Amino acid sequence: MTRKMHWRKTVGLSLVELMVAMALGLLVAAGIVSIFLSTSASSRAQNQLAQVQEEGRYAVGRIVDDLRMANAQYCTSTGGVASQAGSGVYLDGLRAPVVYARNLLGALNAGDLTTRWGSVSGSNTYPATPMEPYSLPSFLWMRGYDCDGATCKPINPPTTVVPSMGQSPDSRVIGTSVLTLRYVDGSRGWALGGSSYVVSEPSGSIVSIHLAPASGEPPLTELKAGDLAMLSDCSGGQVFAVSGNADLVPEPTLNFTAPVARPAQAAPRLFDFNTDFLTVTYFVKVVSNDDGTTTGALMRKDRNGSQEMVRGVERLDFLYGIEDSNGHTRYLSAEEVDSNGSGAIACPPAAPLPLERDPGCLWRAVKSIEVRLLVAADKPLYTLTPQEQMYAYQLDGIATPAAPDAQGRRITPMAQGFAKQKVRREFIALVSVRNYNP
């Protein structure tokens, strides 16, 4: 008997069909991966931009707080034109404190050491060491330095105050400016009247100042022998060396003459000049990241040392709005302020007891300050497109956004030692100096 053979039909994919299916699957997978990578890169770029925006706003806000306080001395002012009533009380304008202390600079620690008596700053030569009472000069209230890739004008700030420029960590960032300003911390000191009072001779010379600290006021131990005291009210101030504790006595050997108790004082207050007259310096320092790259950090230096405010700051510049003797306002660089616009701008009226010369007189005419920062992300992001790396920094003279290594910039990130693959944005603030009285 013949057996019939039955063939079953084979069900499945041929090799060609399988290869086509795999190719289509790879194309779809590649598209999905491409979309994912693109979305991920865009997300990282947006995160960097958000970081830059947050850090930039904080950096500007921190600087603005100090700039607004520049030149403050309790409830008086150091700017403008002074007029004097018959009582000897200055009613408006320039009320710089009178210095009776022989060694004022010794109390200005953490300060701008380029303003030593008799030293040279650009086109200025400062007066010789005073030998009689004088009004605190303008150049000791505020000093700025414009810096490019090689040097600063009107002079390089001393390396005892800020580091020299360079690309290595702990150097000052190349092309960043420096500003030193001073003001009295009005929340400190001892209120006079009642338990605390001034004892004076009939001639008006101060014999002693009795202090009985009220609740919330500093302890008497803060004032040490040889410290300078600042006696202020809403008309003016005096700075003189003292000895003693609860009863402070002007020290004859440390003062030119005895300070004078002015009549009709309004809200008088005594400050420890050594601690309450603040010196603040802003600069930008190179710091290391944990991935081996570097970035810039905005630094605020006071008598307690340098403190890092925020990372990612790569440029820092200031323009100073001054009001000249004719009432005209113009914005100048630090060098132009220091040199009176190369001698073309007249000094505003002098203080009541001027020194032999008035170098840097326009520093007391600063009515507003424009601060500019270029802020970048801390670390490079190598997926950024050239478009995402574009930024503008107006002081470079570039009107439209340009690539980080564009020709025409005063200084580029690469010249500063920073990676160019970062999101960067410029931040600008115009600050009115509160303690200027026109």
C-alpha positions as CSV (number, residue, x, y, z in Angstrom):
1,M,0.0,0.0,0.0
2,T,1.4,3.3,-1.0
3,R,1.7,5.9,1.8
4,K,1.0,9.5,0.7
5,M,3.3,12.2,1.9
6,H,1.6,15.4,3.3
7,W,3.7,18.7,3.4
8,R,2.7,21.3,5.9
9,K,3.0,24.9,4.9
10,T,5.8,26.6,6.9
11,V,4.7,29.7,8.8
12,G,7.2,32.6,9.7
13,L,9.5,35.3,8.4
14,S,12.1,35.0,5.8
15,L,15.6,36.2,6.4
16,V,15.0,39.2,4.1
17,E,11.8,40.2,5.9
18,L,13.6,39.9,9.3
19,M,16.4,42.1,8.1
20,V,13.9,44.7,6.8
21,A,12.0,44.7,10.1
22,M,15.2,45.1,12.1
23,A,16.3,48.0,9.9
24,L,13.0,49.7,10.4
25,G,13.2,49.1,14.1
26,L,16.7,50.6,14.3
27,L,15.5,53.7,12.4
28,V,12.6,54.2,14.8
29,A,14.9,53.6,17.8
30,A,17.5,56.0,16.4
31,G,14.8,58.6,16.0
32,I,13.6,58.1,19.5
33,V,17.1,58.3,20.9
34,S,17.8,61.4,18.8
35,I,14.7,63.1,20.1
36,F,15.6,62.1,23.7
37,L,19.2,63.4,23.4
38,S,17.9,66.6,21.8
39,T,15.3,67.1,24.5
40,S,17.9,66.2,27.2
41,A,20.5,68.6,25.8
42,S,17.8,71.4,25.6
43,S,16.7,70.6,29.1
44,R,20.3,70.9,30.4
45,A,20.7,74.2,28.6
46,Q,17.5,75.5,30.1
47,N,18.7,74.3,33.6
48,Q,22.0,76.2,33.1
49,L,20.1,79.3,32.0
50,A,17.9,79.1,35.1
51,Q,21.0,78.7,37.3
52,V,22.6,81.7,35.6
53,Q,19.5,83.8,36.1
54,E,19.2,82.9,39.8
55,E,22.9,83.5,40.6
56,G,23.0,86.7,38.5
57,R,20.0,88.2,40.4
58,Y,21.5,87.2,43.7
59,A,24.9,88.7,42.8
60,V,23.4,92.0,41.7
61,G,21.2,92.2,44.8
62,R,24.2,91.6,47.1
63,I,26.3,94.3,45.5
64,V,23.4,96.8,45.3
65,D,22.9,96.5,49.1
66,D,26.4,97.8,49.8
67,L,26.5,100.4,46.9
68,R,23.3,102.1,48.3
69,M,25.1,102.5,51.7
70,A,28.3,104.0,50.2
71,N,29.5,107.1,52.1
72,A,26.9,106.7,54.8
73,Q,27.8,108.2,58.2
74,Y,24.8,107.6,60.5
75,C,22.2,110.2,59.6
76,T,24.4,112.6,57.7
77,S,25.8,112.7,54.2
78,T,29.2,113.3,52.5
79,G,28.1,114.6,49.1
80,G,27.1,117.9,47.7
81,V,27.5,121.6,48.7
82,A,27.7,122.6,52.4
83,S,26.1,125.7,54.0
84,Q,26.7,126.7,57.5
85,A,24.3,128.4,60.0
86,G,25.4,130.9,62.6
87,S,25.5,128.1,65.2
88,G,28.2,126.3,63.3
89,V,25.9,123.5,62.4
90,Y,26.0,122.4,58.7
91,L,22.5,122.4,57.4
92,D,22.8,120.6,54.2
93,G,25.2,119.0,51.7
94,L,28.7,118.0,52.5
95,R,29.2,117.0,56.1
96,A,32.3,114.9,56.1
97,P,33.5,114.2,59.6
98,V,36.4,116.2,61.1
99,V,39.3,114.0,61.9
100,Y,41.3,114.8,65.1
101,A,43.1,111.5,65.3
102,R,46.7,111.4,64.2
103,N,46.6,107.8,62.9
104,L,43.4,107.5,60.9
105,L,44.7,105.0,58.4
106,G,45.6,102.6,61.2
107,A,41.9,102.2,61.9
108,L,41.1,101.5,58.2
109,N,42.2,97.9,58.2
110,A,41.1,95.7,55.3
111,G,41.1,98.9,53.2
112,D,42.5,100.4,50.1
113,L,46.2,100.8,50.9
114,T,46.9,102.8,47.7
115,T,45.6,105.9,49.5
116,R,48.5,106.3,51.9
117,W,49.6,109.8,52.6
118,G,52.0,111.1,50.0
119,S,51.5,108.1,47.7
120,V,50.9,108.4,43.9
121,S,47.7,107.1,42.2
122,G,47.7,107.6,38.4
123,S,47.9,111.4,37.9
124,N,47.2,112.1,41.6
125,T,49.6,112.5,44.4
126,Y,48.0,112.4,47.8
127,P,48.6,115.0,50.5
128,A,51.4,114.5,53.0
129,T,50.5,113.2,56.5
130,P,48.2,115.9,58.1
131,M,49.5,117.8,61.1
132,E,46.2,119.4,62.1
133,P,42.4,118.5,62.1
134,Y,41.0,117.9,58.6
135,S,37.8,116.7,57.0
136,L,37.8,113.1,55.9
137,P,38.8,113.3,52.2
138,S,36.8,111.9,49.3
139,F,39.4,109.4,48.2
140,L,39.1,107.6,51.6
141,W,35.4,107.0,51.2
142,M,35.4,105.3,47.8
143,R,38.0,104.0,45.3
144,G,37.5,102.1,42.0
145,Y,39.9,100.4,39.7
146,D,39.1,99.6,36.0
147,C,41.0,96.5,34.9
148,D,41.6,94.9,31.5
149,G,43.6,91.9,30.5
150,A,46.9,93.3,31.7
151,T,46.6,96.1,34.2
152,C,44.3,98.4,36.2
153,K,43.7,102.1,36.0
154,P,44.3,104.5,37.7
155,I,46.6,102.1,39.5
156,N,46.8,98.4,40.3
157,P,45.1,97.6,43.7
158,P,47.6,96.3,46.2
159,T,48.0,92.5,46.4
160,T,47.6,92.8,50.2
161,V,43.9,93.7,49.5
162,V,43.1,91.6,46.5
163,P,45.1,89.0,44.6
164,S,46.8,89.8,41.3
165,M,45.1,88.8,38.0
166,G,45.7,85.4,36.5
167,Q,44.1,82.1,35.4
168,S,45.1,79.9,38.3
169,P,42.8,79.3,41.3
170,D,42.9,82.1,44.0
171,S,44.0,84.6,41.4
172,R,41.8,87.6,40.5
173,V,39.9,87.0,37.3
174,I,41.5,88.7,34.4
175,G,39.7,91.8,33.1
176,T,37.5,92.3,36.2
177,S,37.3,95.6,38.1
178,V,37.6,96.3,41.8
179,L,35.6,98.7,44.0
180,T,36.3,99.7,47.7
181,L,33.7,101.7,49.6
182,R,33.1,102.7,53.1
183,Y,30.2,103.6,55.4
184,V,29.2,103.7,59.0
185,D,27.0,100.9,60.3
186,G,24.2,103.0,61.7
187,S,22.7,100.1,63.6
188,R,25.7,100.0,65.9
189,G,27.1,102.4,68.6
190,W,25.7,104.0,71.7
191,A,22.9,106.6,71.8
192,L,23.8,109.7,73.8
193,G,21.3,111.4,76.1
194,G,20.0,110.3,79.4
195,S,22.4,107.8,81.0
196,S,25.1,108.3,78.3
197,Y,26.3,111.8,77.9
198,V,29.1,114.2,76.9
199,V,31.0,116.3,79.4
200,S,32.6,119.4,78.0
201,E,34.5,122.5,79.1
202,P,33.0,126.0,78.9
203,S,35.2,126.4,75.8
204,G,33.4,123.5,74.2
205,S,36.3,121.0,74.2
206,I,35.2,117.5,75.1
207,V,36.5,116.3,78.5
208,S,34.9,112.9,78.6
209,I,32.0,110.8,77.3
210,H,30.2,108.7,79.8
211,L,28.7,105.5,78.4
212,A,26.0,103.4,80.1
213,P,25.0,100.9,77.4
214,A,21.2,100.4,77.0
215,S,19.6,97.1,76.0
216,G,20.7,96.0,72.6
217,E,23.8,98.2,72.5
218,P,27.3,96.8,72.3
219,P,29.2,96.1,75.5
220,L,31.9,98.6,76.6
221,T,34.6,96.0,76.1
222,E,34.4,96.6,72.4
223,L,36.1,100.0,72.8
224,K,39.8,99.4,73.5
225,A,42.5,101.9,74.5
226,G,43.7,103.7,71.5
227,D,40.6,102.9,69.4
228,L,39.1,105.8,67.4
229,A,35.6,107.0,68.4
230,M,33.3,108.7,66.0
231,L,30.8,111.1,67.6
232,S,28.0,111.8,65.1
233,D,24.7,113.4,64.9
234,C,22.5,114.5,61.9
235,S,24.7,117.5,61.2
236,G,28.2,116.0,61.1
237,G,30.8,113.9,62.9
238,Q,34.1,113.9,64.6
239,V,36.8,111.1,64.8
240,F,39.3,111.1,67.6
241,A,41.3,108.6,69.7
242,V,40.1,107.7,73.2
243,S,41.2,105.9,76.3
244,G,39.3,104.7,79.3
245,N,36.2,102.5,79.4
246,A,32.8,103.7,80.8
247,D,34.3,107.2,80.8
248,L,36.1,107.8,77.5
249,V,38.7,110.5,77.5
250,P,40.1,112.0,74.3
251,E,43.8,110.9,74.3
252,P,46.0,114.0,73.9
253,T,49.0,112.2,72.6
254,L,46.9,110.5,69.8
255,N,45.0,113.6,68.7
256,F,46.0,116.9,67.1
257,T,43.7,118.9,69.4
258,A,40.8,118.1,71.7
259,P,37.5,117.5,69.8
260,V,34.7,120.0,70.3
261,A,31.2,119.3,71.5
262,R,28.9,121.1,69.1
263,P,25.7,122.7,70.5
264,A,22.2,121.6,69.5
265,Q,23.1,118.1,68.4
266,A,20.3,116.1,66.8
267,A,20.2,112.4,67.8
268,P,23.9,112.2,68.8
269,R,25.5,108.7,68.8
270,L,29.0,107.4,69.5
271,F,30.5,104.7,67.4
272,D,33.7,102.6,67.7
273,F,35.3,103.8,64.4
274,N,37.6,100.7,64.3
275,T,34.7,98.3,64.0
276,D,31.6,100.4,63.0
277,F,33.2,102.2,60.0
278,L,33.0,99.4,57.5
279,T,35.3,98.9,54.6
280,V,33.9,96.7,51.8
281,T,35.8,95.6,48.7
282,Y,34.3,93.7,45.8
283,F,36.4,91.7,43.3
284,V,36.2,88.4,41.3
285,K,38.4,85.4,42.1
286,V,39.3,82.2,40.2
287,V,38.0,79.1,42.0
288,S,38.2,75.4,41.1
289,N,35.3,73.1,40.3
290,D,35.3,69.4,41.3
291,D,35.7,68.4,37.6
292,G,39.0,70.1,37.2
293,T,37.6,73.3,35.5
294,T,37.6,76.8,36.9
295,T,35.1,79.5,37.2
296,G,34.9,83.0,38.7
297,A,33.4,83.8,42.2
298,L,32.2,87.2,43.3
299,M,34.0,88.0,46.5
300,R,33.1,90.5,49.2
301,K,36.0,91.5,51.5
302,D,35.6,93.2,54.9
303,R,37.5,93.3,58.1
304,N,36.5,89.6,58.7
305,G,38.2,88.5,55.5
306,S,37.0,87.5,52.0
307,Q,33.6,85.8,51.6
308,E,32.5,84.0,48.4
309,M,29.1,85.4,47.4
310,V,28.2,83.5,44.3
311,R,30.0,81.4,41.6
312,G,29.9,81.9,37.9
313,V,30.8,85.6,37.7
314,E,33.3,86.2,34.9
315,R,33.2,90.0,34.4
316,L,32.6,92.9,36.8
317,D,32.6,96.5,35.8
318,F,31.4,99.8,37.3
319,L,30.5,103.2,35.8
320,Y,30.1,106.2,38.2
321,G,27.5,108.8,37.7
322,I,28.9,112.1,39.0
323,E,27.2,115.4,39.4
324,D,29.8,118.2,38.7
325,S,29.9,121.7,40.1
326,N,27.5,122.9,37.3
327,G,24.9,120.3,38.2
328,H,25.6,118.2,35.1
329,T,25.5,114.4,35.5
330,R,27.8,112.1,33.5
331,Y,29.0,108.5,33.7
332,L,32.7,108.0,34.1
333,S,35.2,105.2,34.5
334,A,37.2,105.0,37.8
335,E,40.2,106.5,36.0
336,E,38.1,109.4,34.8
337,V,36.7,110.0,38.3
338,D,40.1,109.8,39.9
339,S,41.7,112.3,37.4
340,N,38.7,114.7,37.1
341,G,38.3,113.6,33.5
342,S,42.0,114.4,32.8
343,G,41.5,117.7,34.6
344,A,38.5,118.8,32.4
345,I,35.9,118.5,35.2
346,A,35.9,121.0,38.1
347,C,35.8,119.8,41.6
348,P,32.6,120.3,43.6
349,P,32.9,122.6,46.6
350,A,35.4,121.5,49.2
351,A,34.8,120.3,52.7
352,P,35.1,122.8,55.5
353,L,38.6,121.7,56.5
354,P,40.2,120.6,53.3
355,L,43.7,119.1,53.0
356,E,46.4,120.9,51.1
357,R,45.1,119.3,47.9
358,D,41.9,117.7,46.9
359,P,42.9,114.7,44.8
360,G,40.1,112.4,43.6
361,C,37.6,115.1,44.6
362,L,34.9,113.6,42.2
363,W,34.6,110.6,44.4
364,R,32.4,112.7,46.7
365,A,30.3,113.7,43.6
366,V,29.3,110.1,42.8
367,K,25.5,110.2,42.8
368,S,24.8,106.8,41.2
369,I,26.7,103.7,40.3
370,E,26.1,101.4,37.4
371,V,27.3,97.8,38.0
372,R,27.6,95.2,35.2
373,L,28.2,91.5,35.6
374,L,28.7,88.7,33.2
375,V,27.5,85.5,34.8
376,A,28.0,82.0,33.5
377,A,27.2,78.5,34.6
378,D,29.7,77.0,37.0
379,K,30.7,74.1,34.8
380,P,30.9,73.7,31.0
381,L,28.1,71.9,29.0
382,Y,29.6,70.4,25.9
383,T,26.2,69.8,24.2
384,L,25.5,73.5,23.9
385,T,25.1,74.7,20.3
386,P,26.9,77.8,19.1
387,Q,23.6,79.7,19.2
388,E,23.2,78.8,22.9
389,Q,26.7,80.0,23.6
390,M,26.0,83.5,22.2
391,Y,25.9,86.4,24.6
392,A,26.4,90.2,24.7
393,Y,28.4,92.4,27.1
394,Q,27.8,96.0,26.2
395,L,31.0,97.5,27.6
396,D,32.9,95.5,24.9
397,G,31.3,97.7,22.3
398,I,29.4,94.8,20.7
399,A,25.8,95.8,19.9
400,T,24.5,92.4,19.0
401,P,25.0,88.9,20.6
402,A,28.2,87.3,19.4
403,A,30.1,84.0,20.0
404,P,32.2,83.9,23.1
405,D,35.4,84.1,21.1
406,A,34.2,86.9,18.8
407,Q,36.7,89.5,17.7
408,G,36.3,92.9,19.4
409,R,35.8,91.7,23.0
410,R,38.1,93.3,25.5
411,I,38.6,89.9,27.1
412,T,37.2,86.5,26.2
413,P,36.4,83.6,28.5
414,M,39.2,81.5,27.0
415,A,41.7,84.3,27.8
416,Q,40.5,84.2,31.4
417,G,41.0,80.5,31.5
418,F,37.3,79.5,31.4
419,A,35.7,77.0,29.0
420,K,33.5,78.7,26.4
421,Q,30.9,76.0,26.4
422,K,28.6,77.7,28.9
423,V,25.4,79.7,29.0
424,R,26.3,83.4,29.8
425,R,24.2,86.4,30.5
426,E,24.8,90.1,31.3
427,F,23.2,91.7,34.4
428,I,23.0,95.5,34.8
429,A,21.8,97.5,37.8
430,L,21.8,101.3,38.3
431,V,22.1,102.2,41.9
432,S,21.3,105.5,43.5
433,V,23.8,106.4,46.3
434,R,21.4,107.1,49.1
435,N,23.9,109.2,51.1
436,Y,24.4,111.9,48.4
437,N,22.8,115.2,49.2
438,P,22.8,117.6,46.2
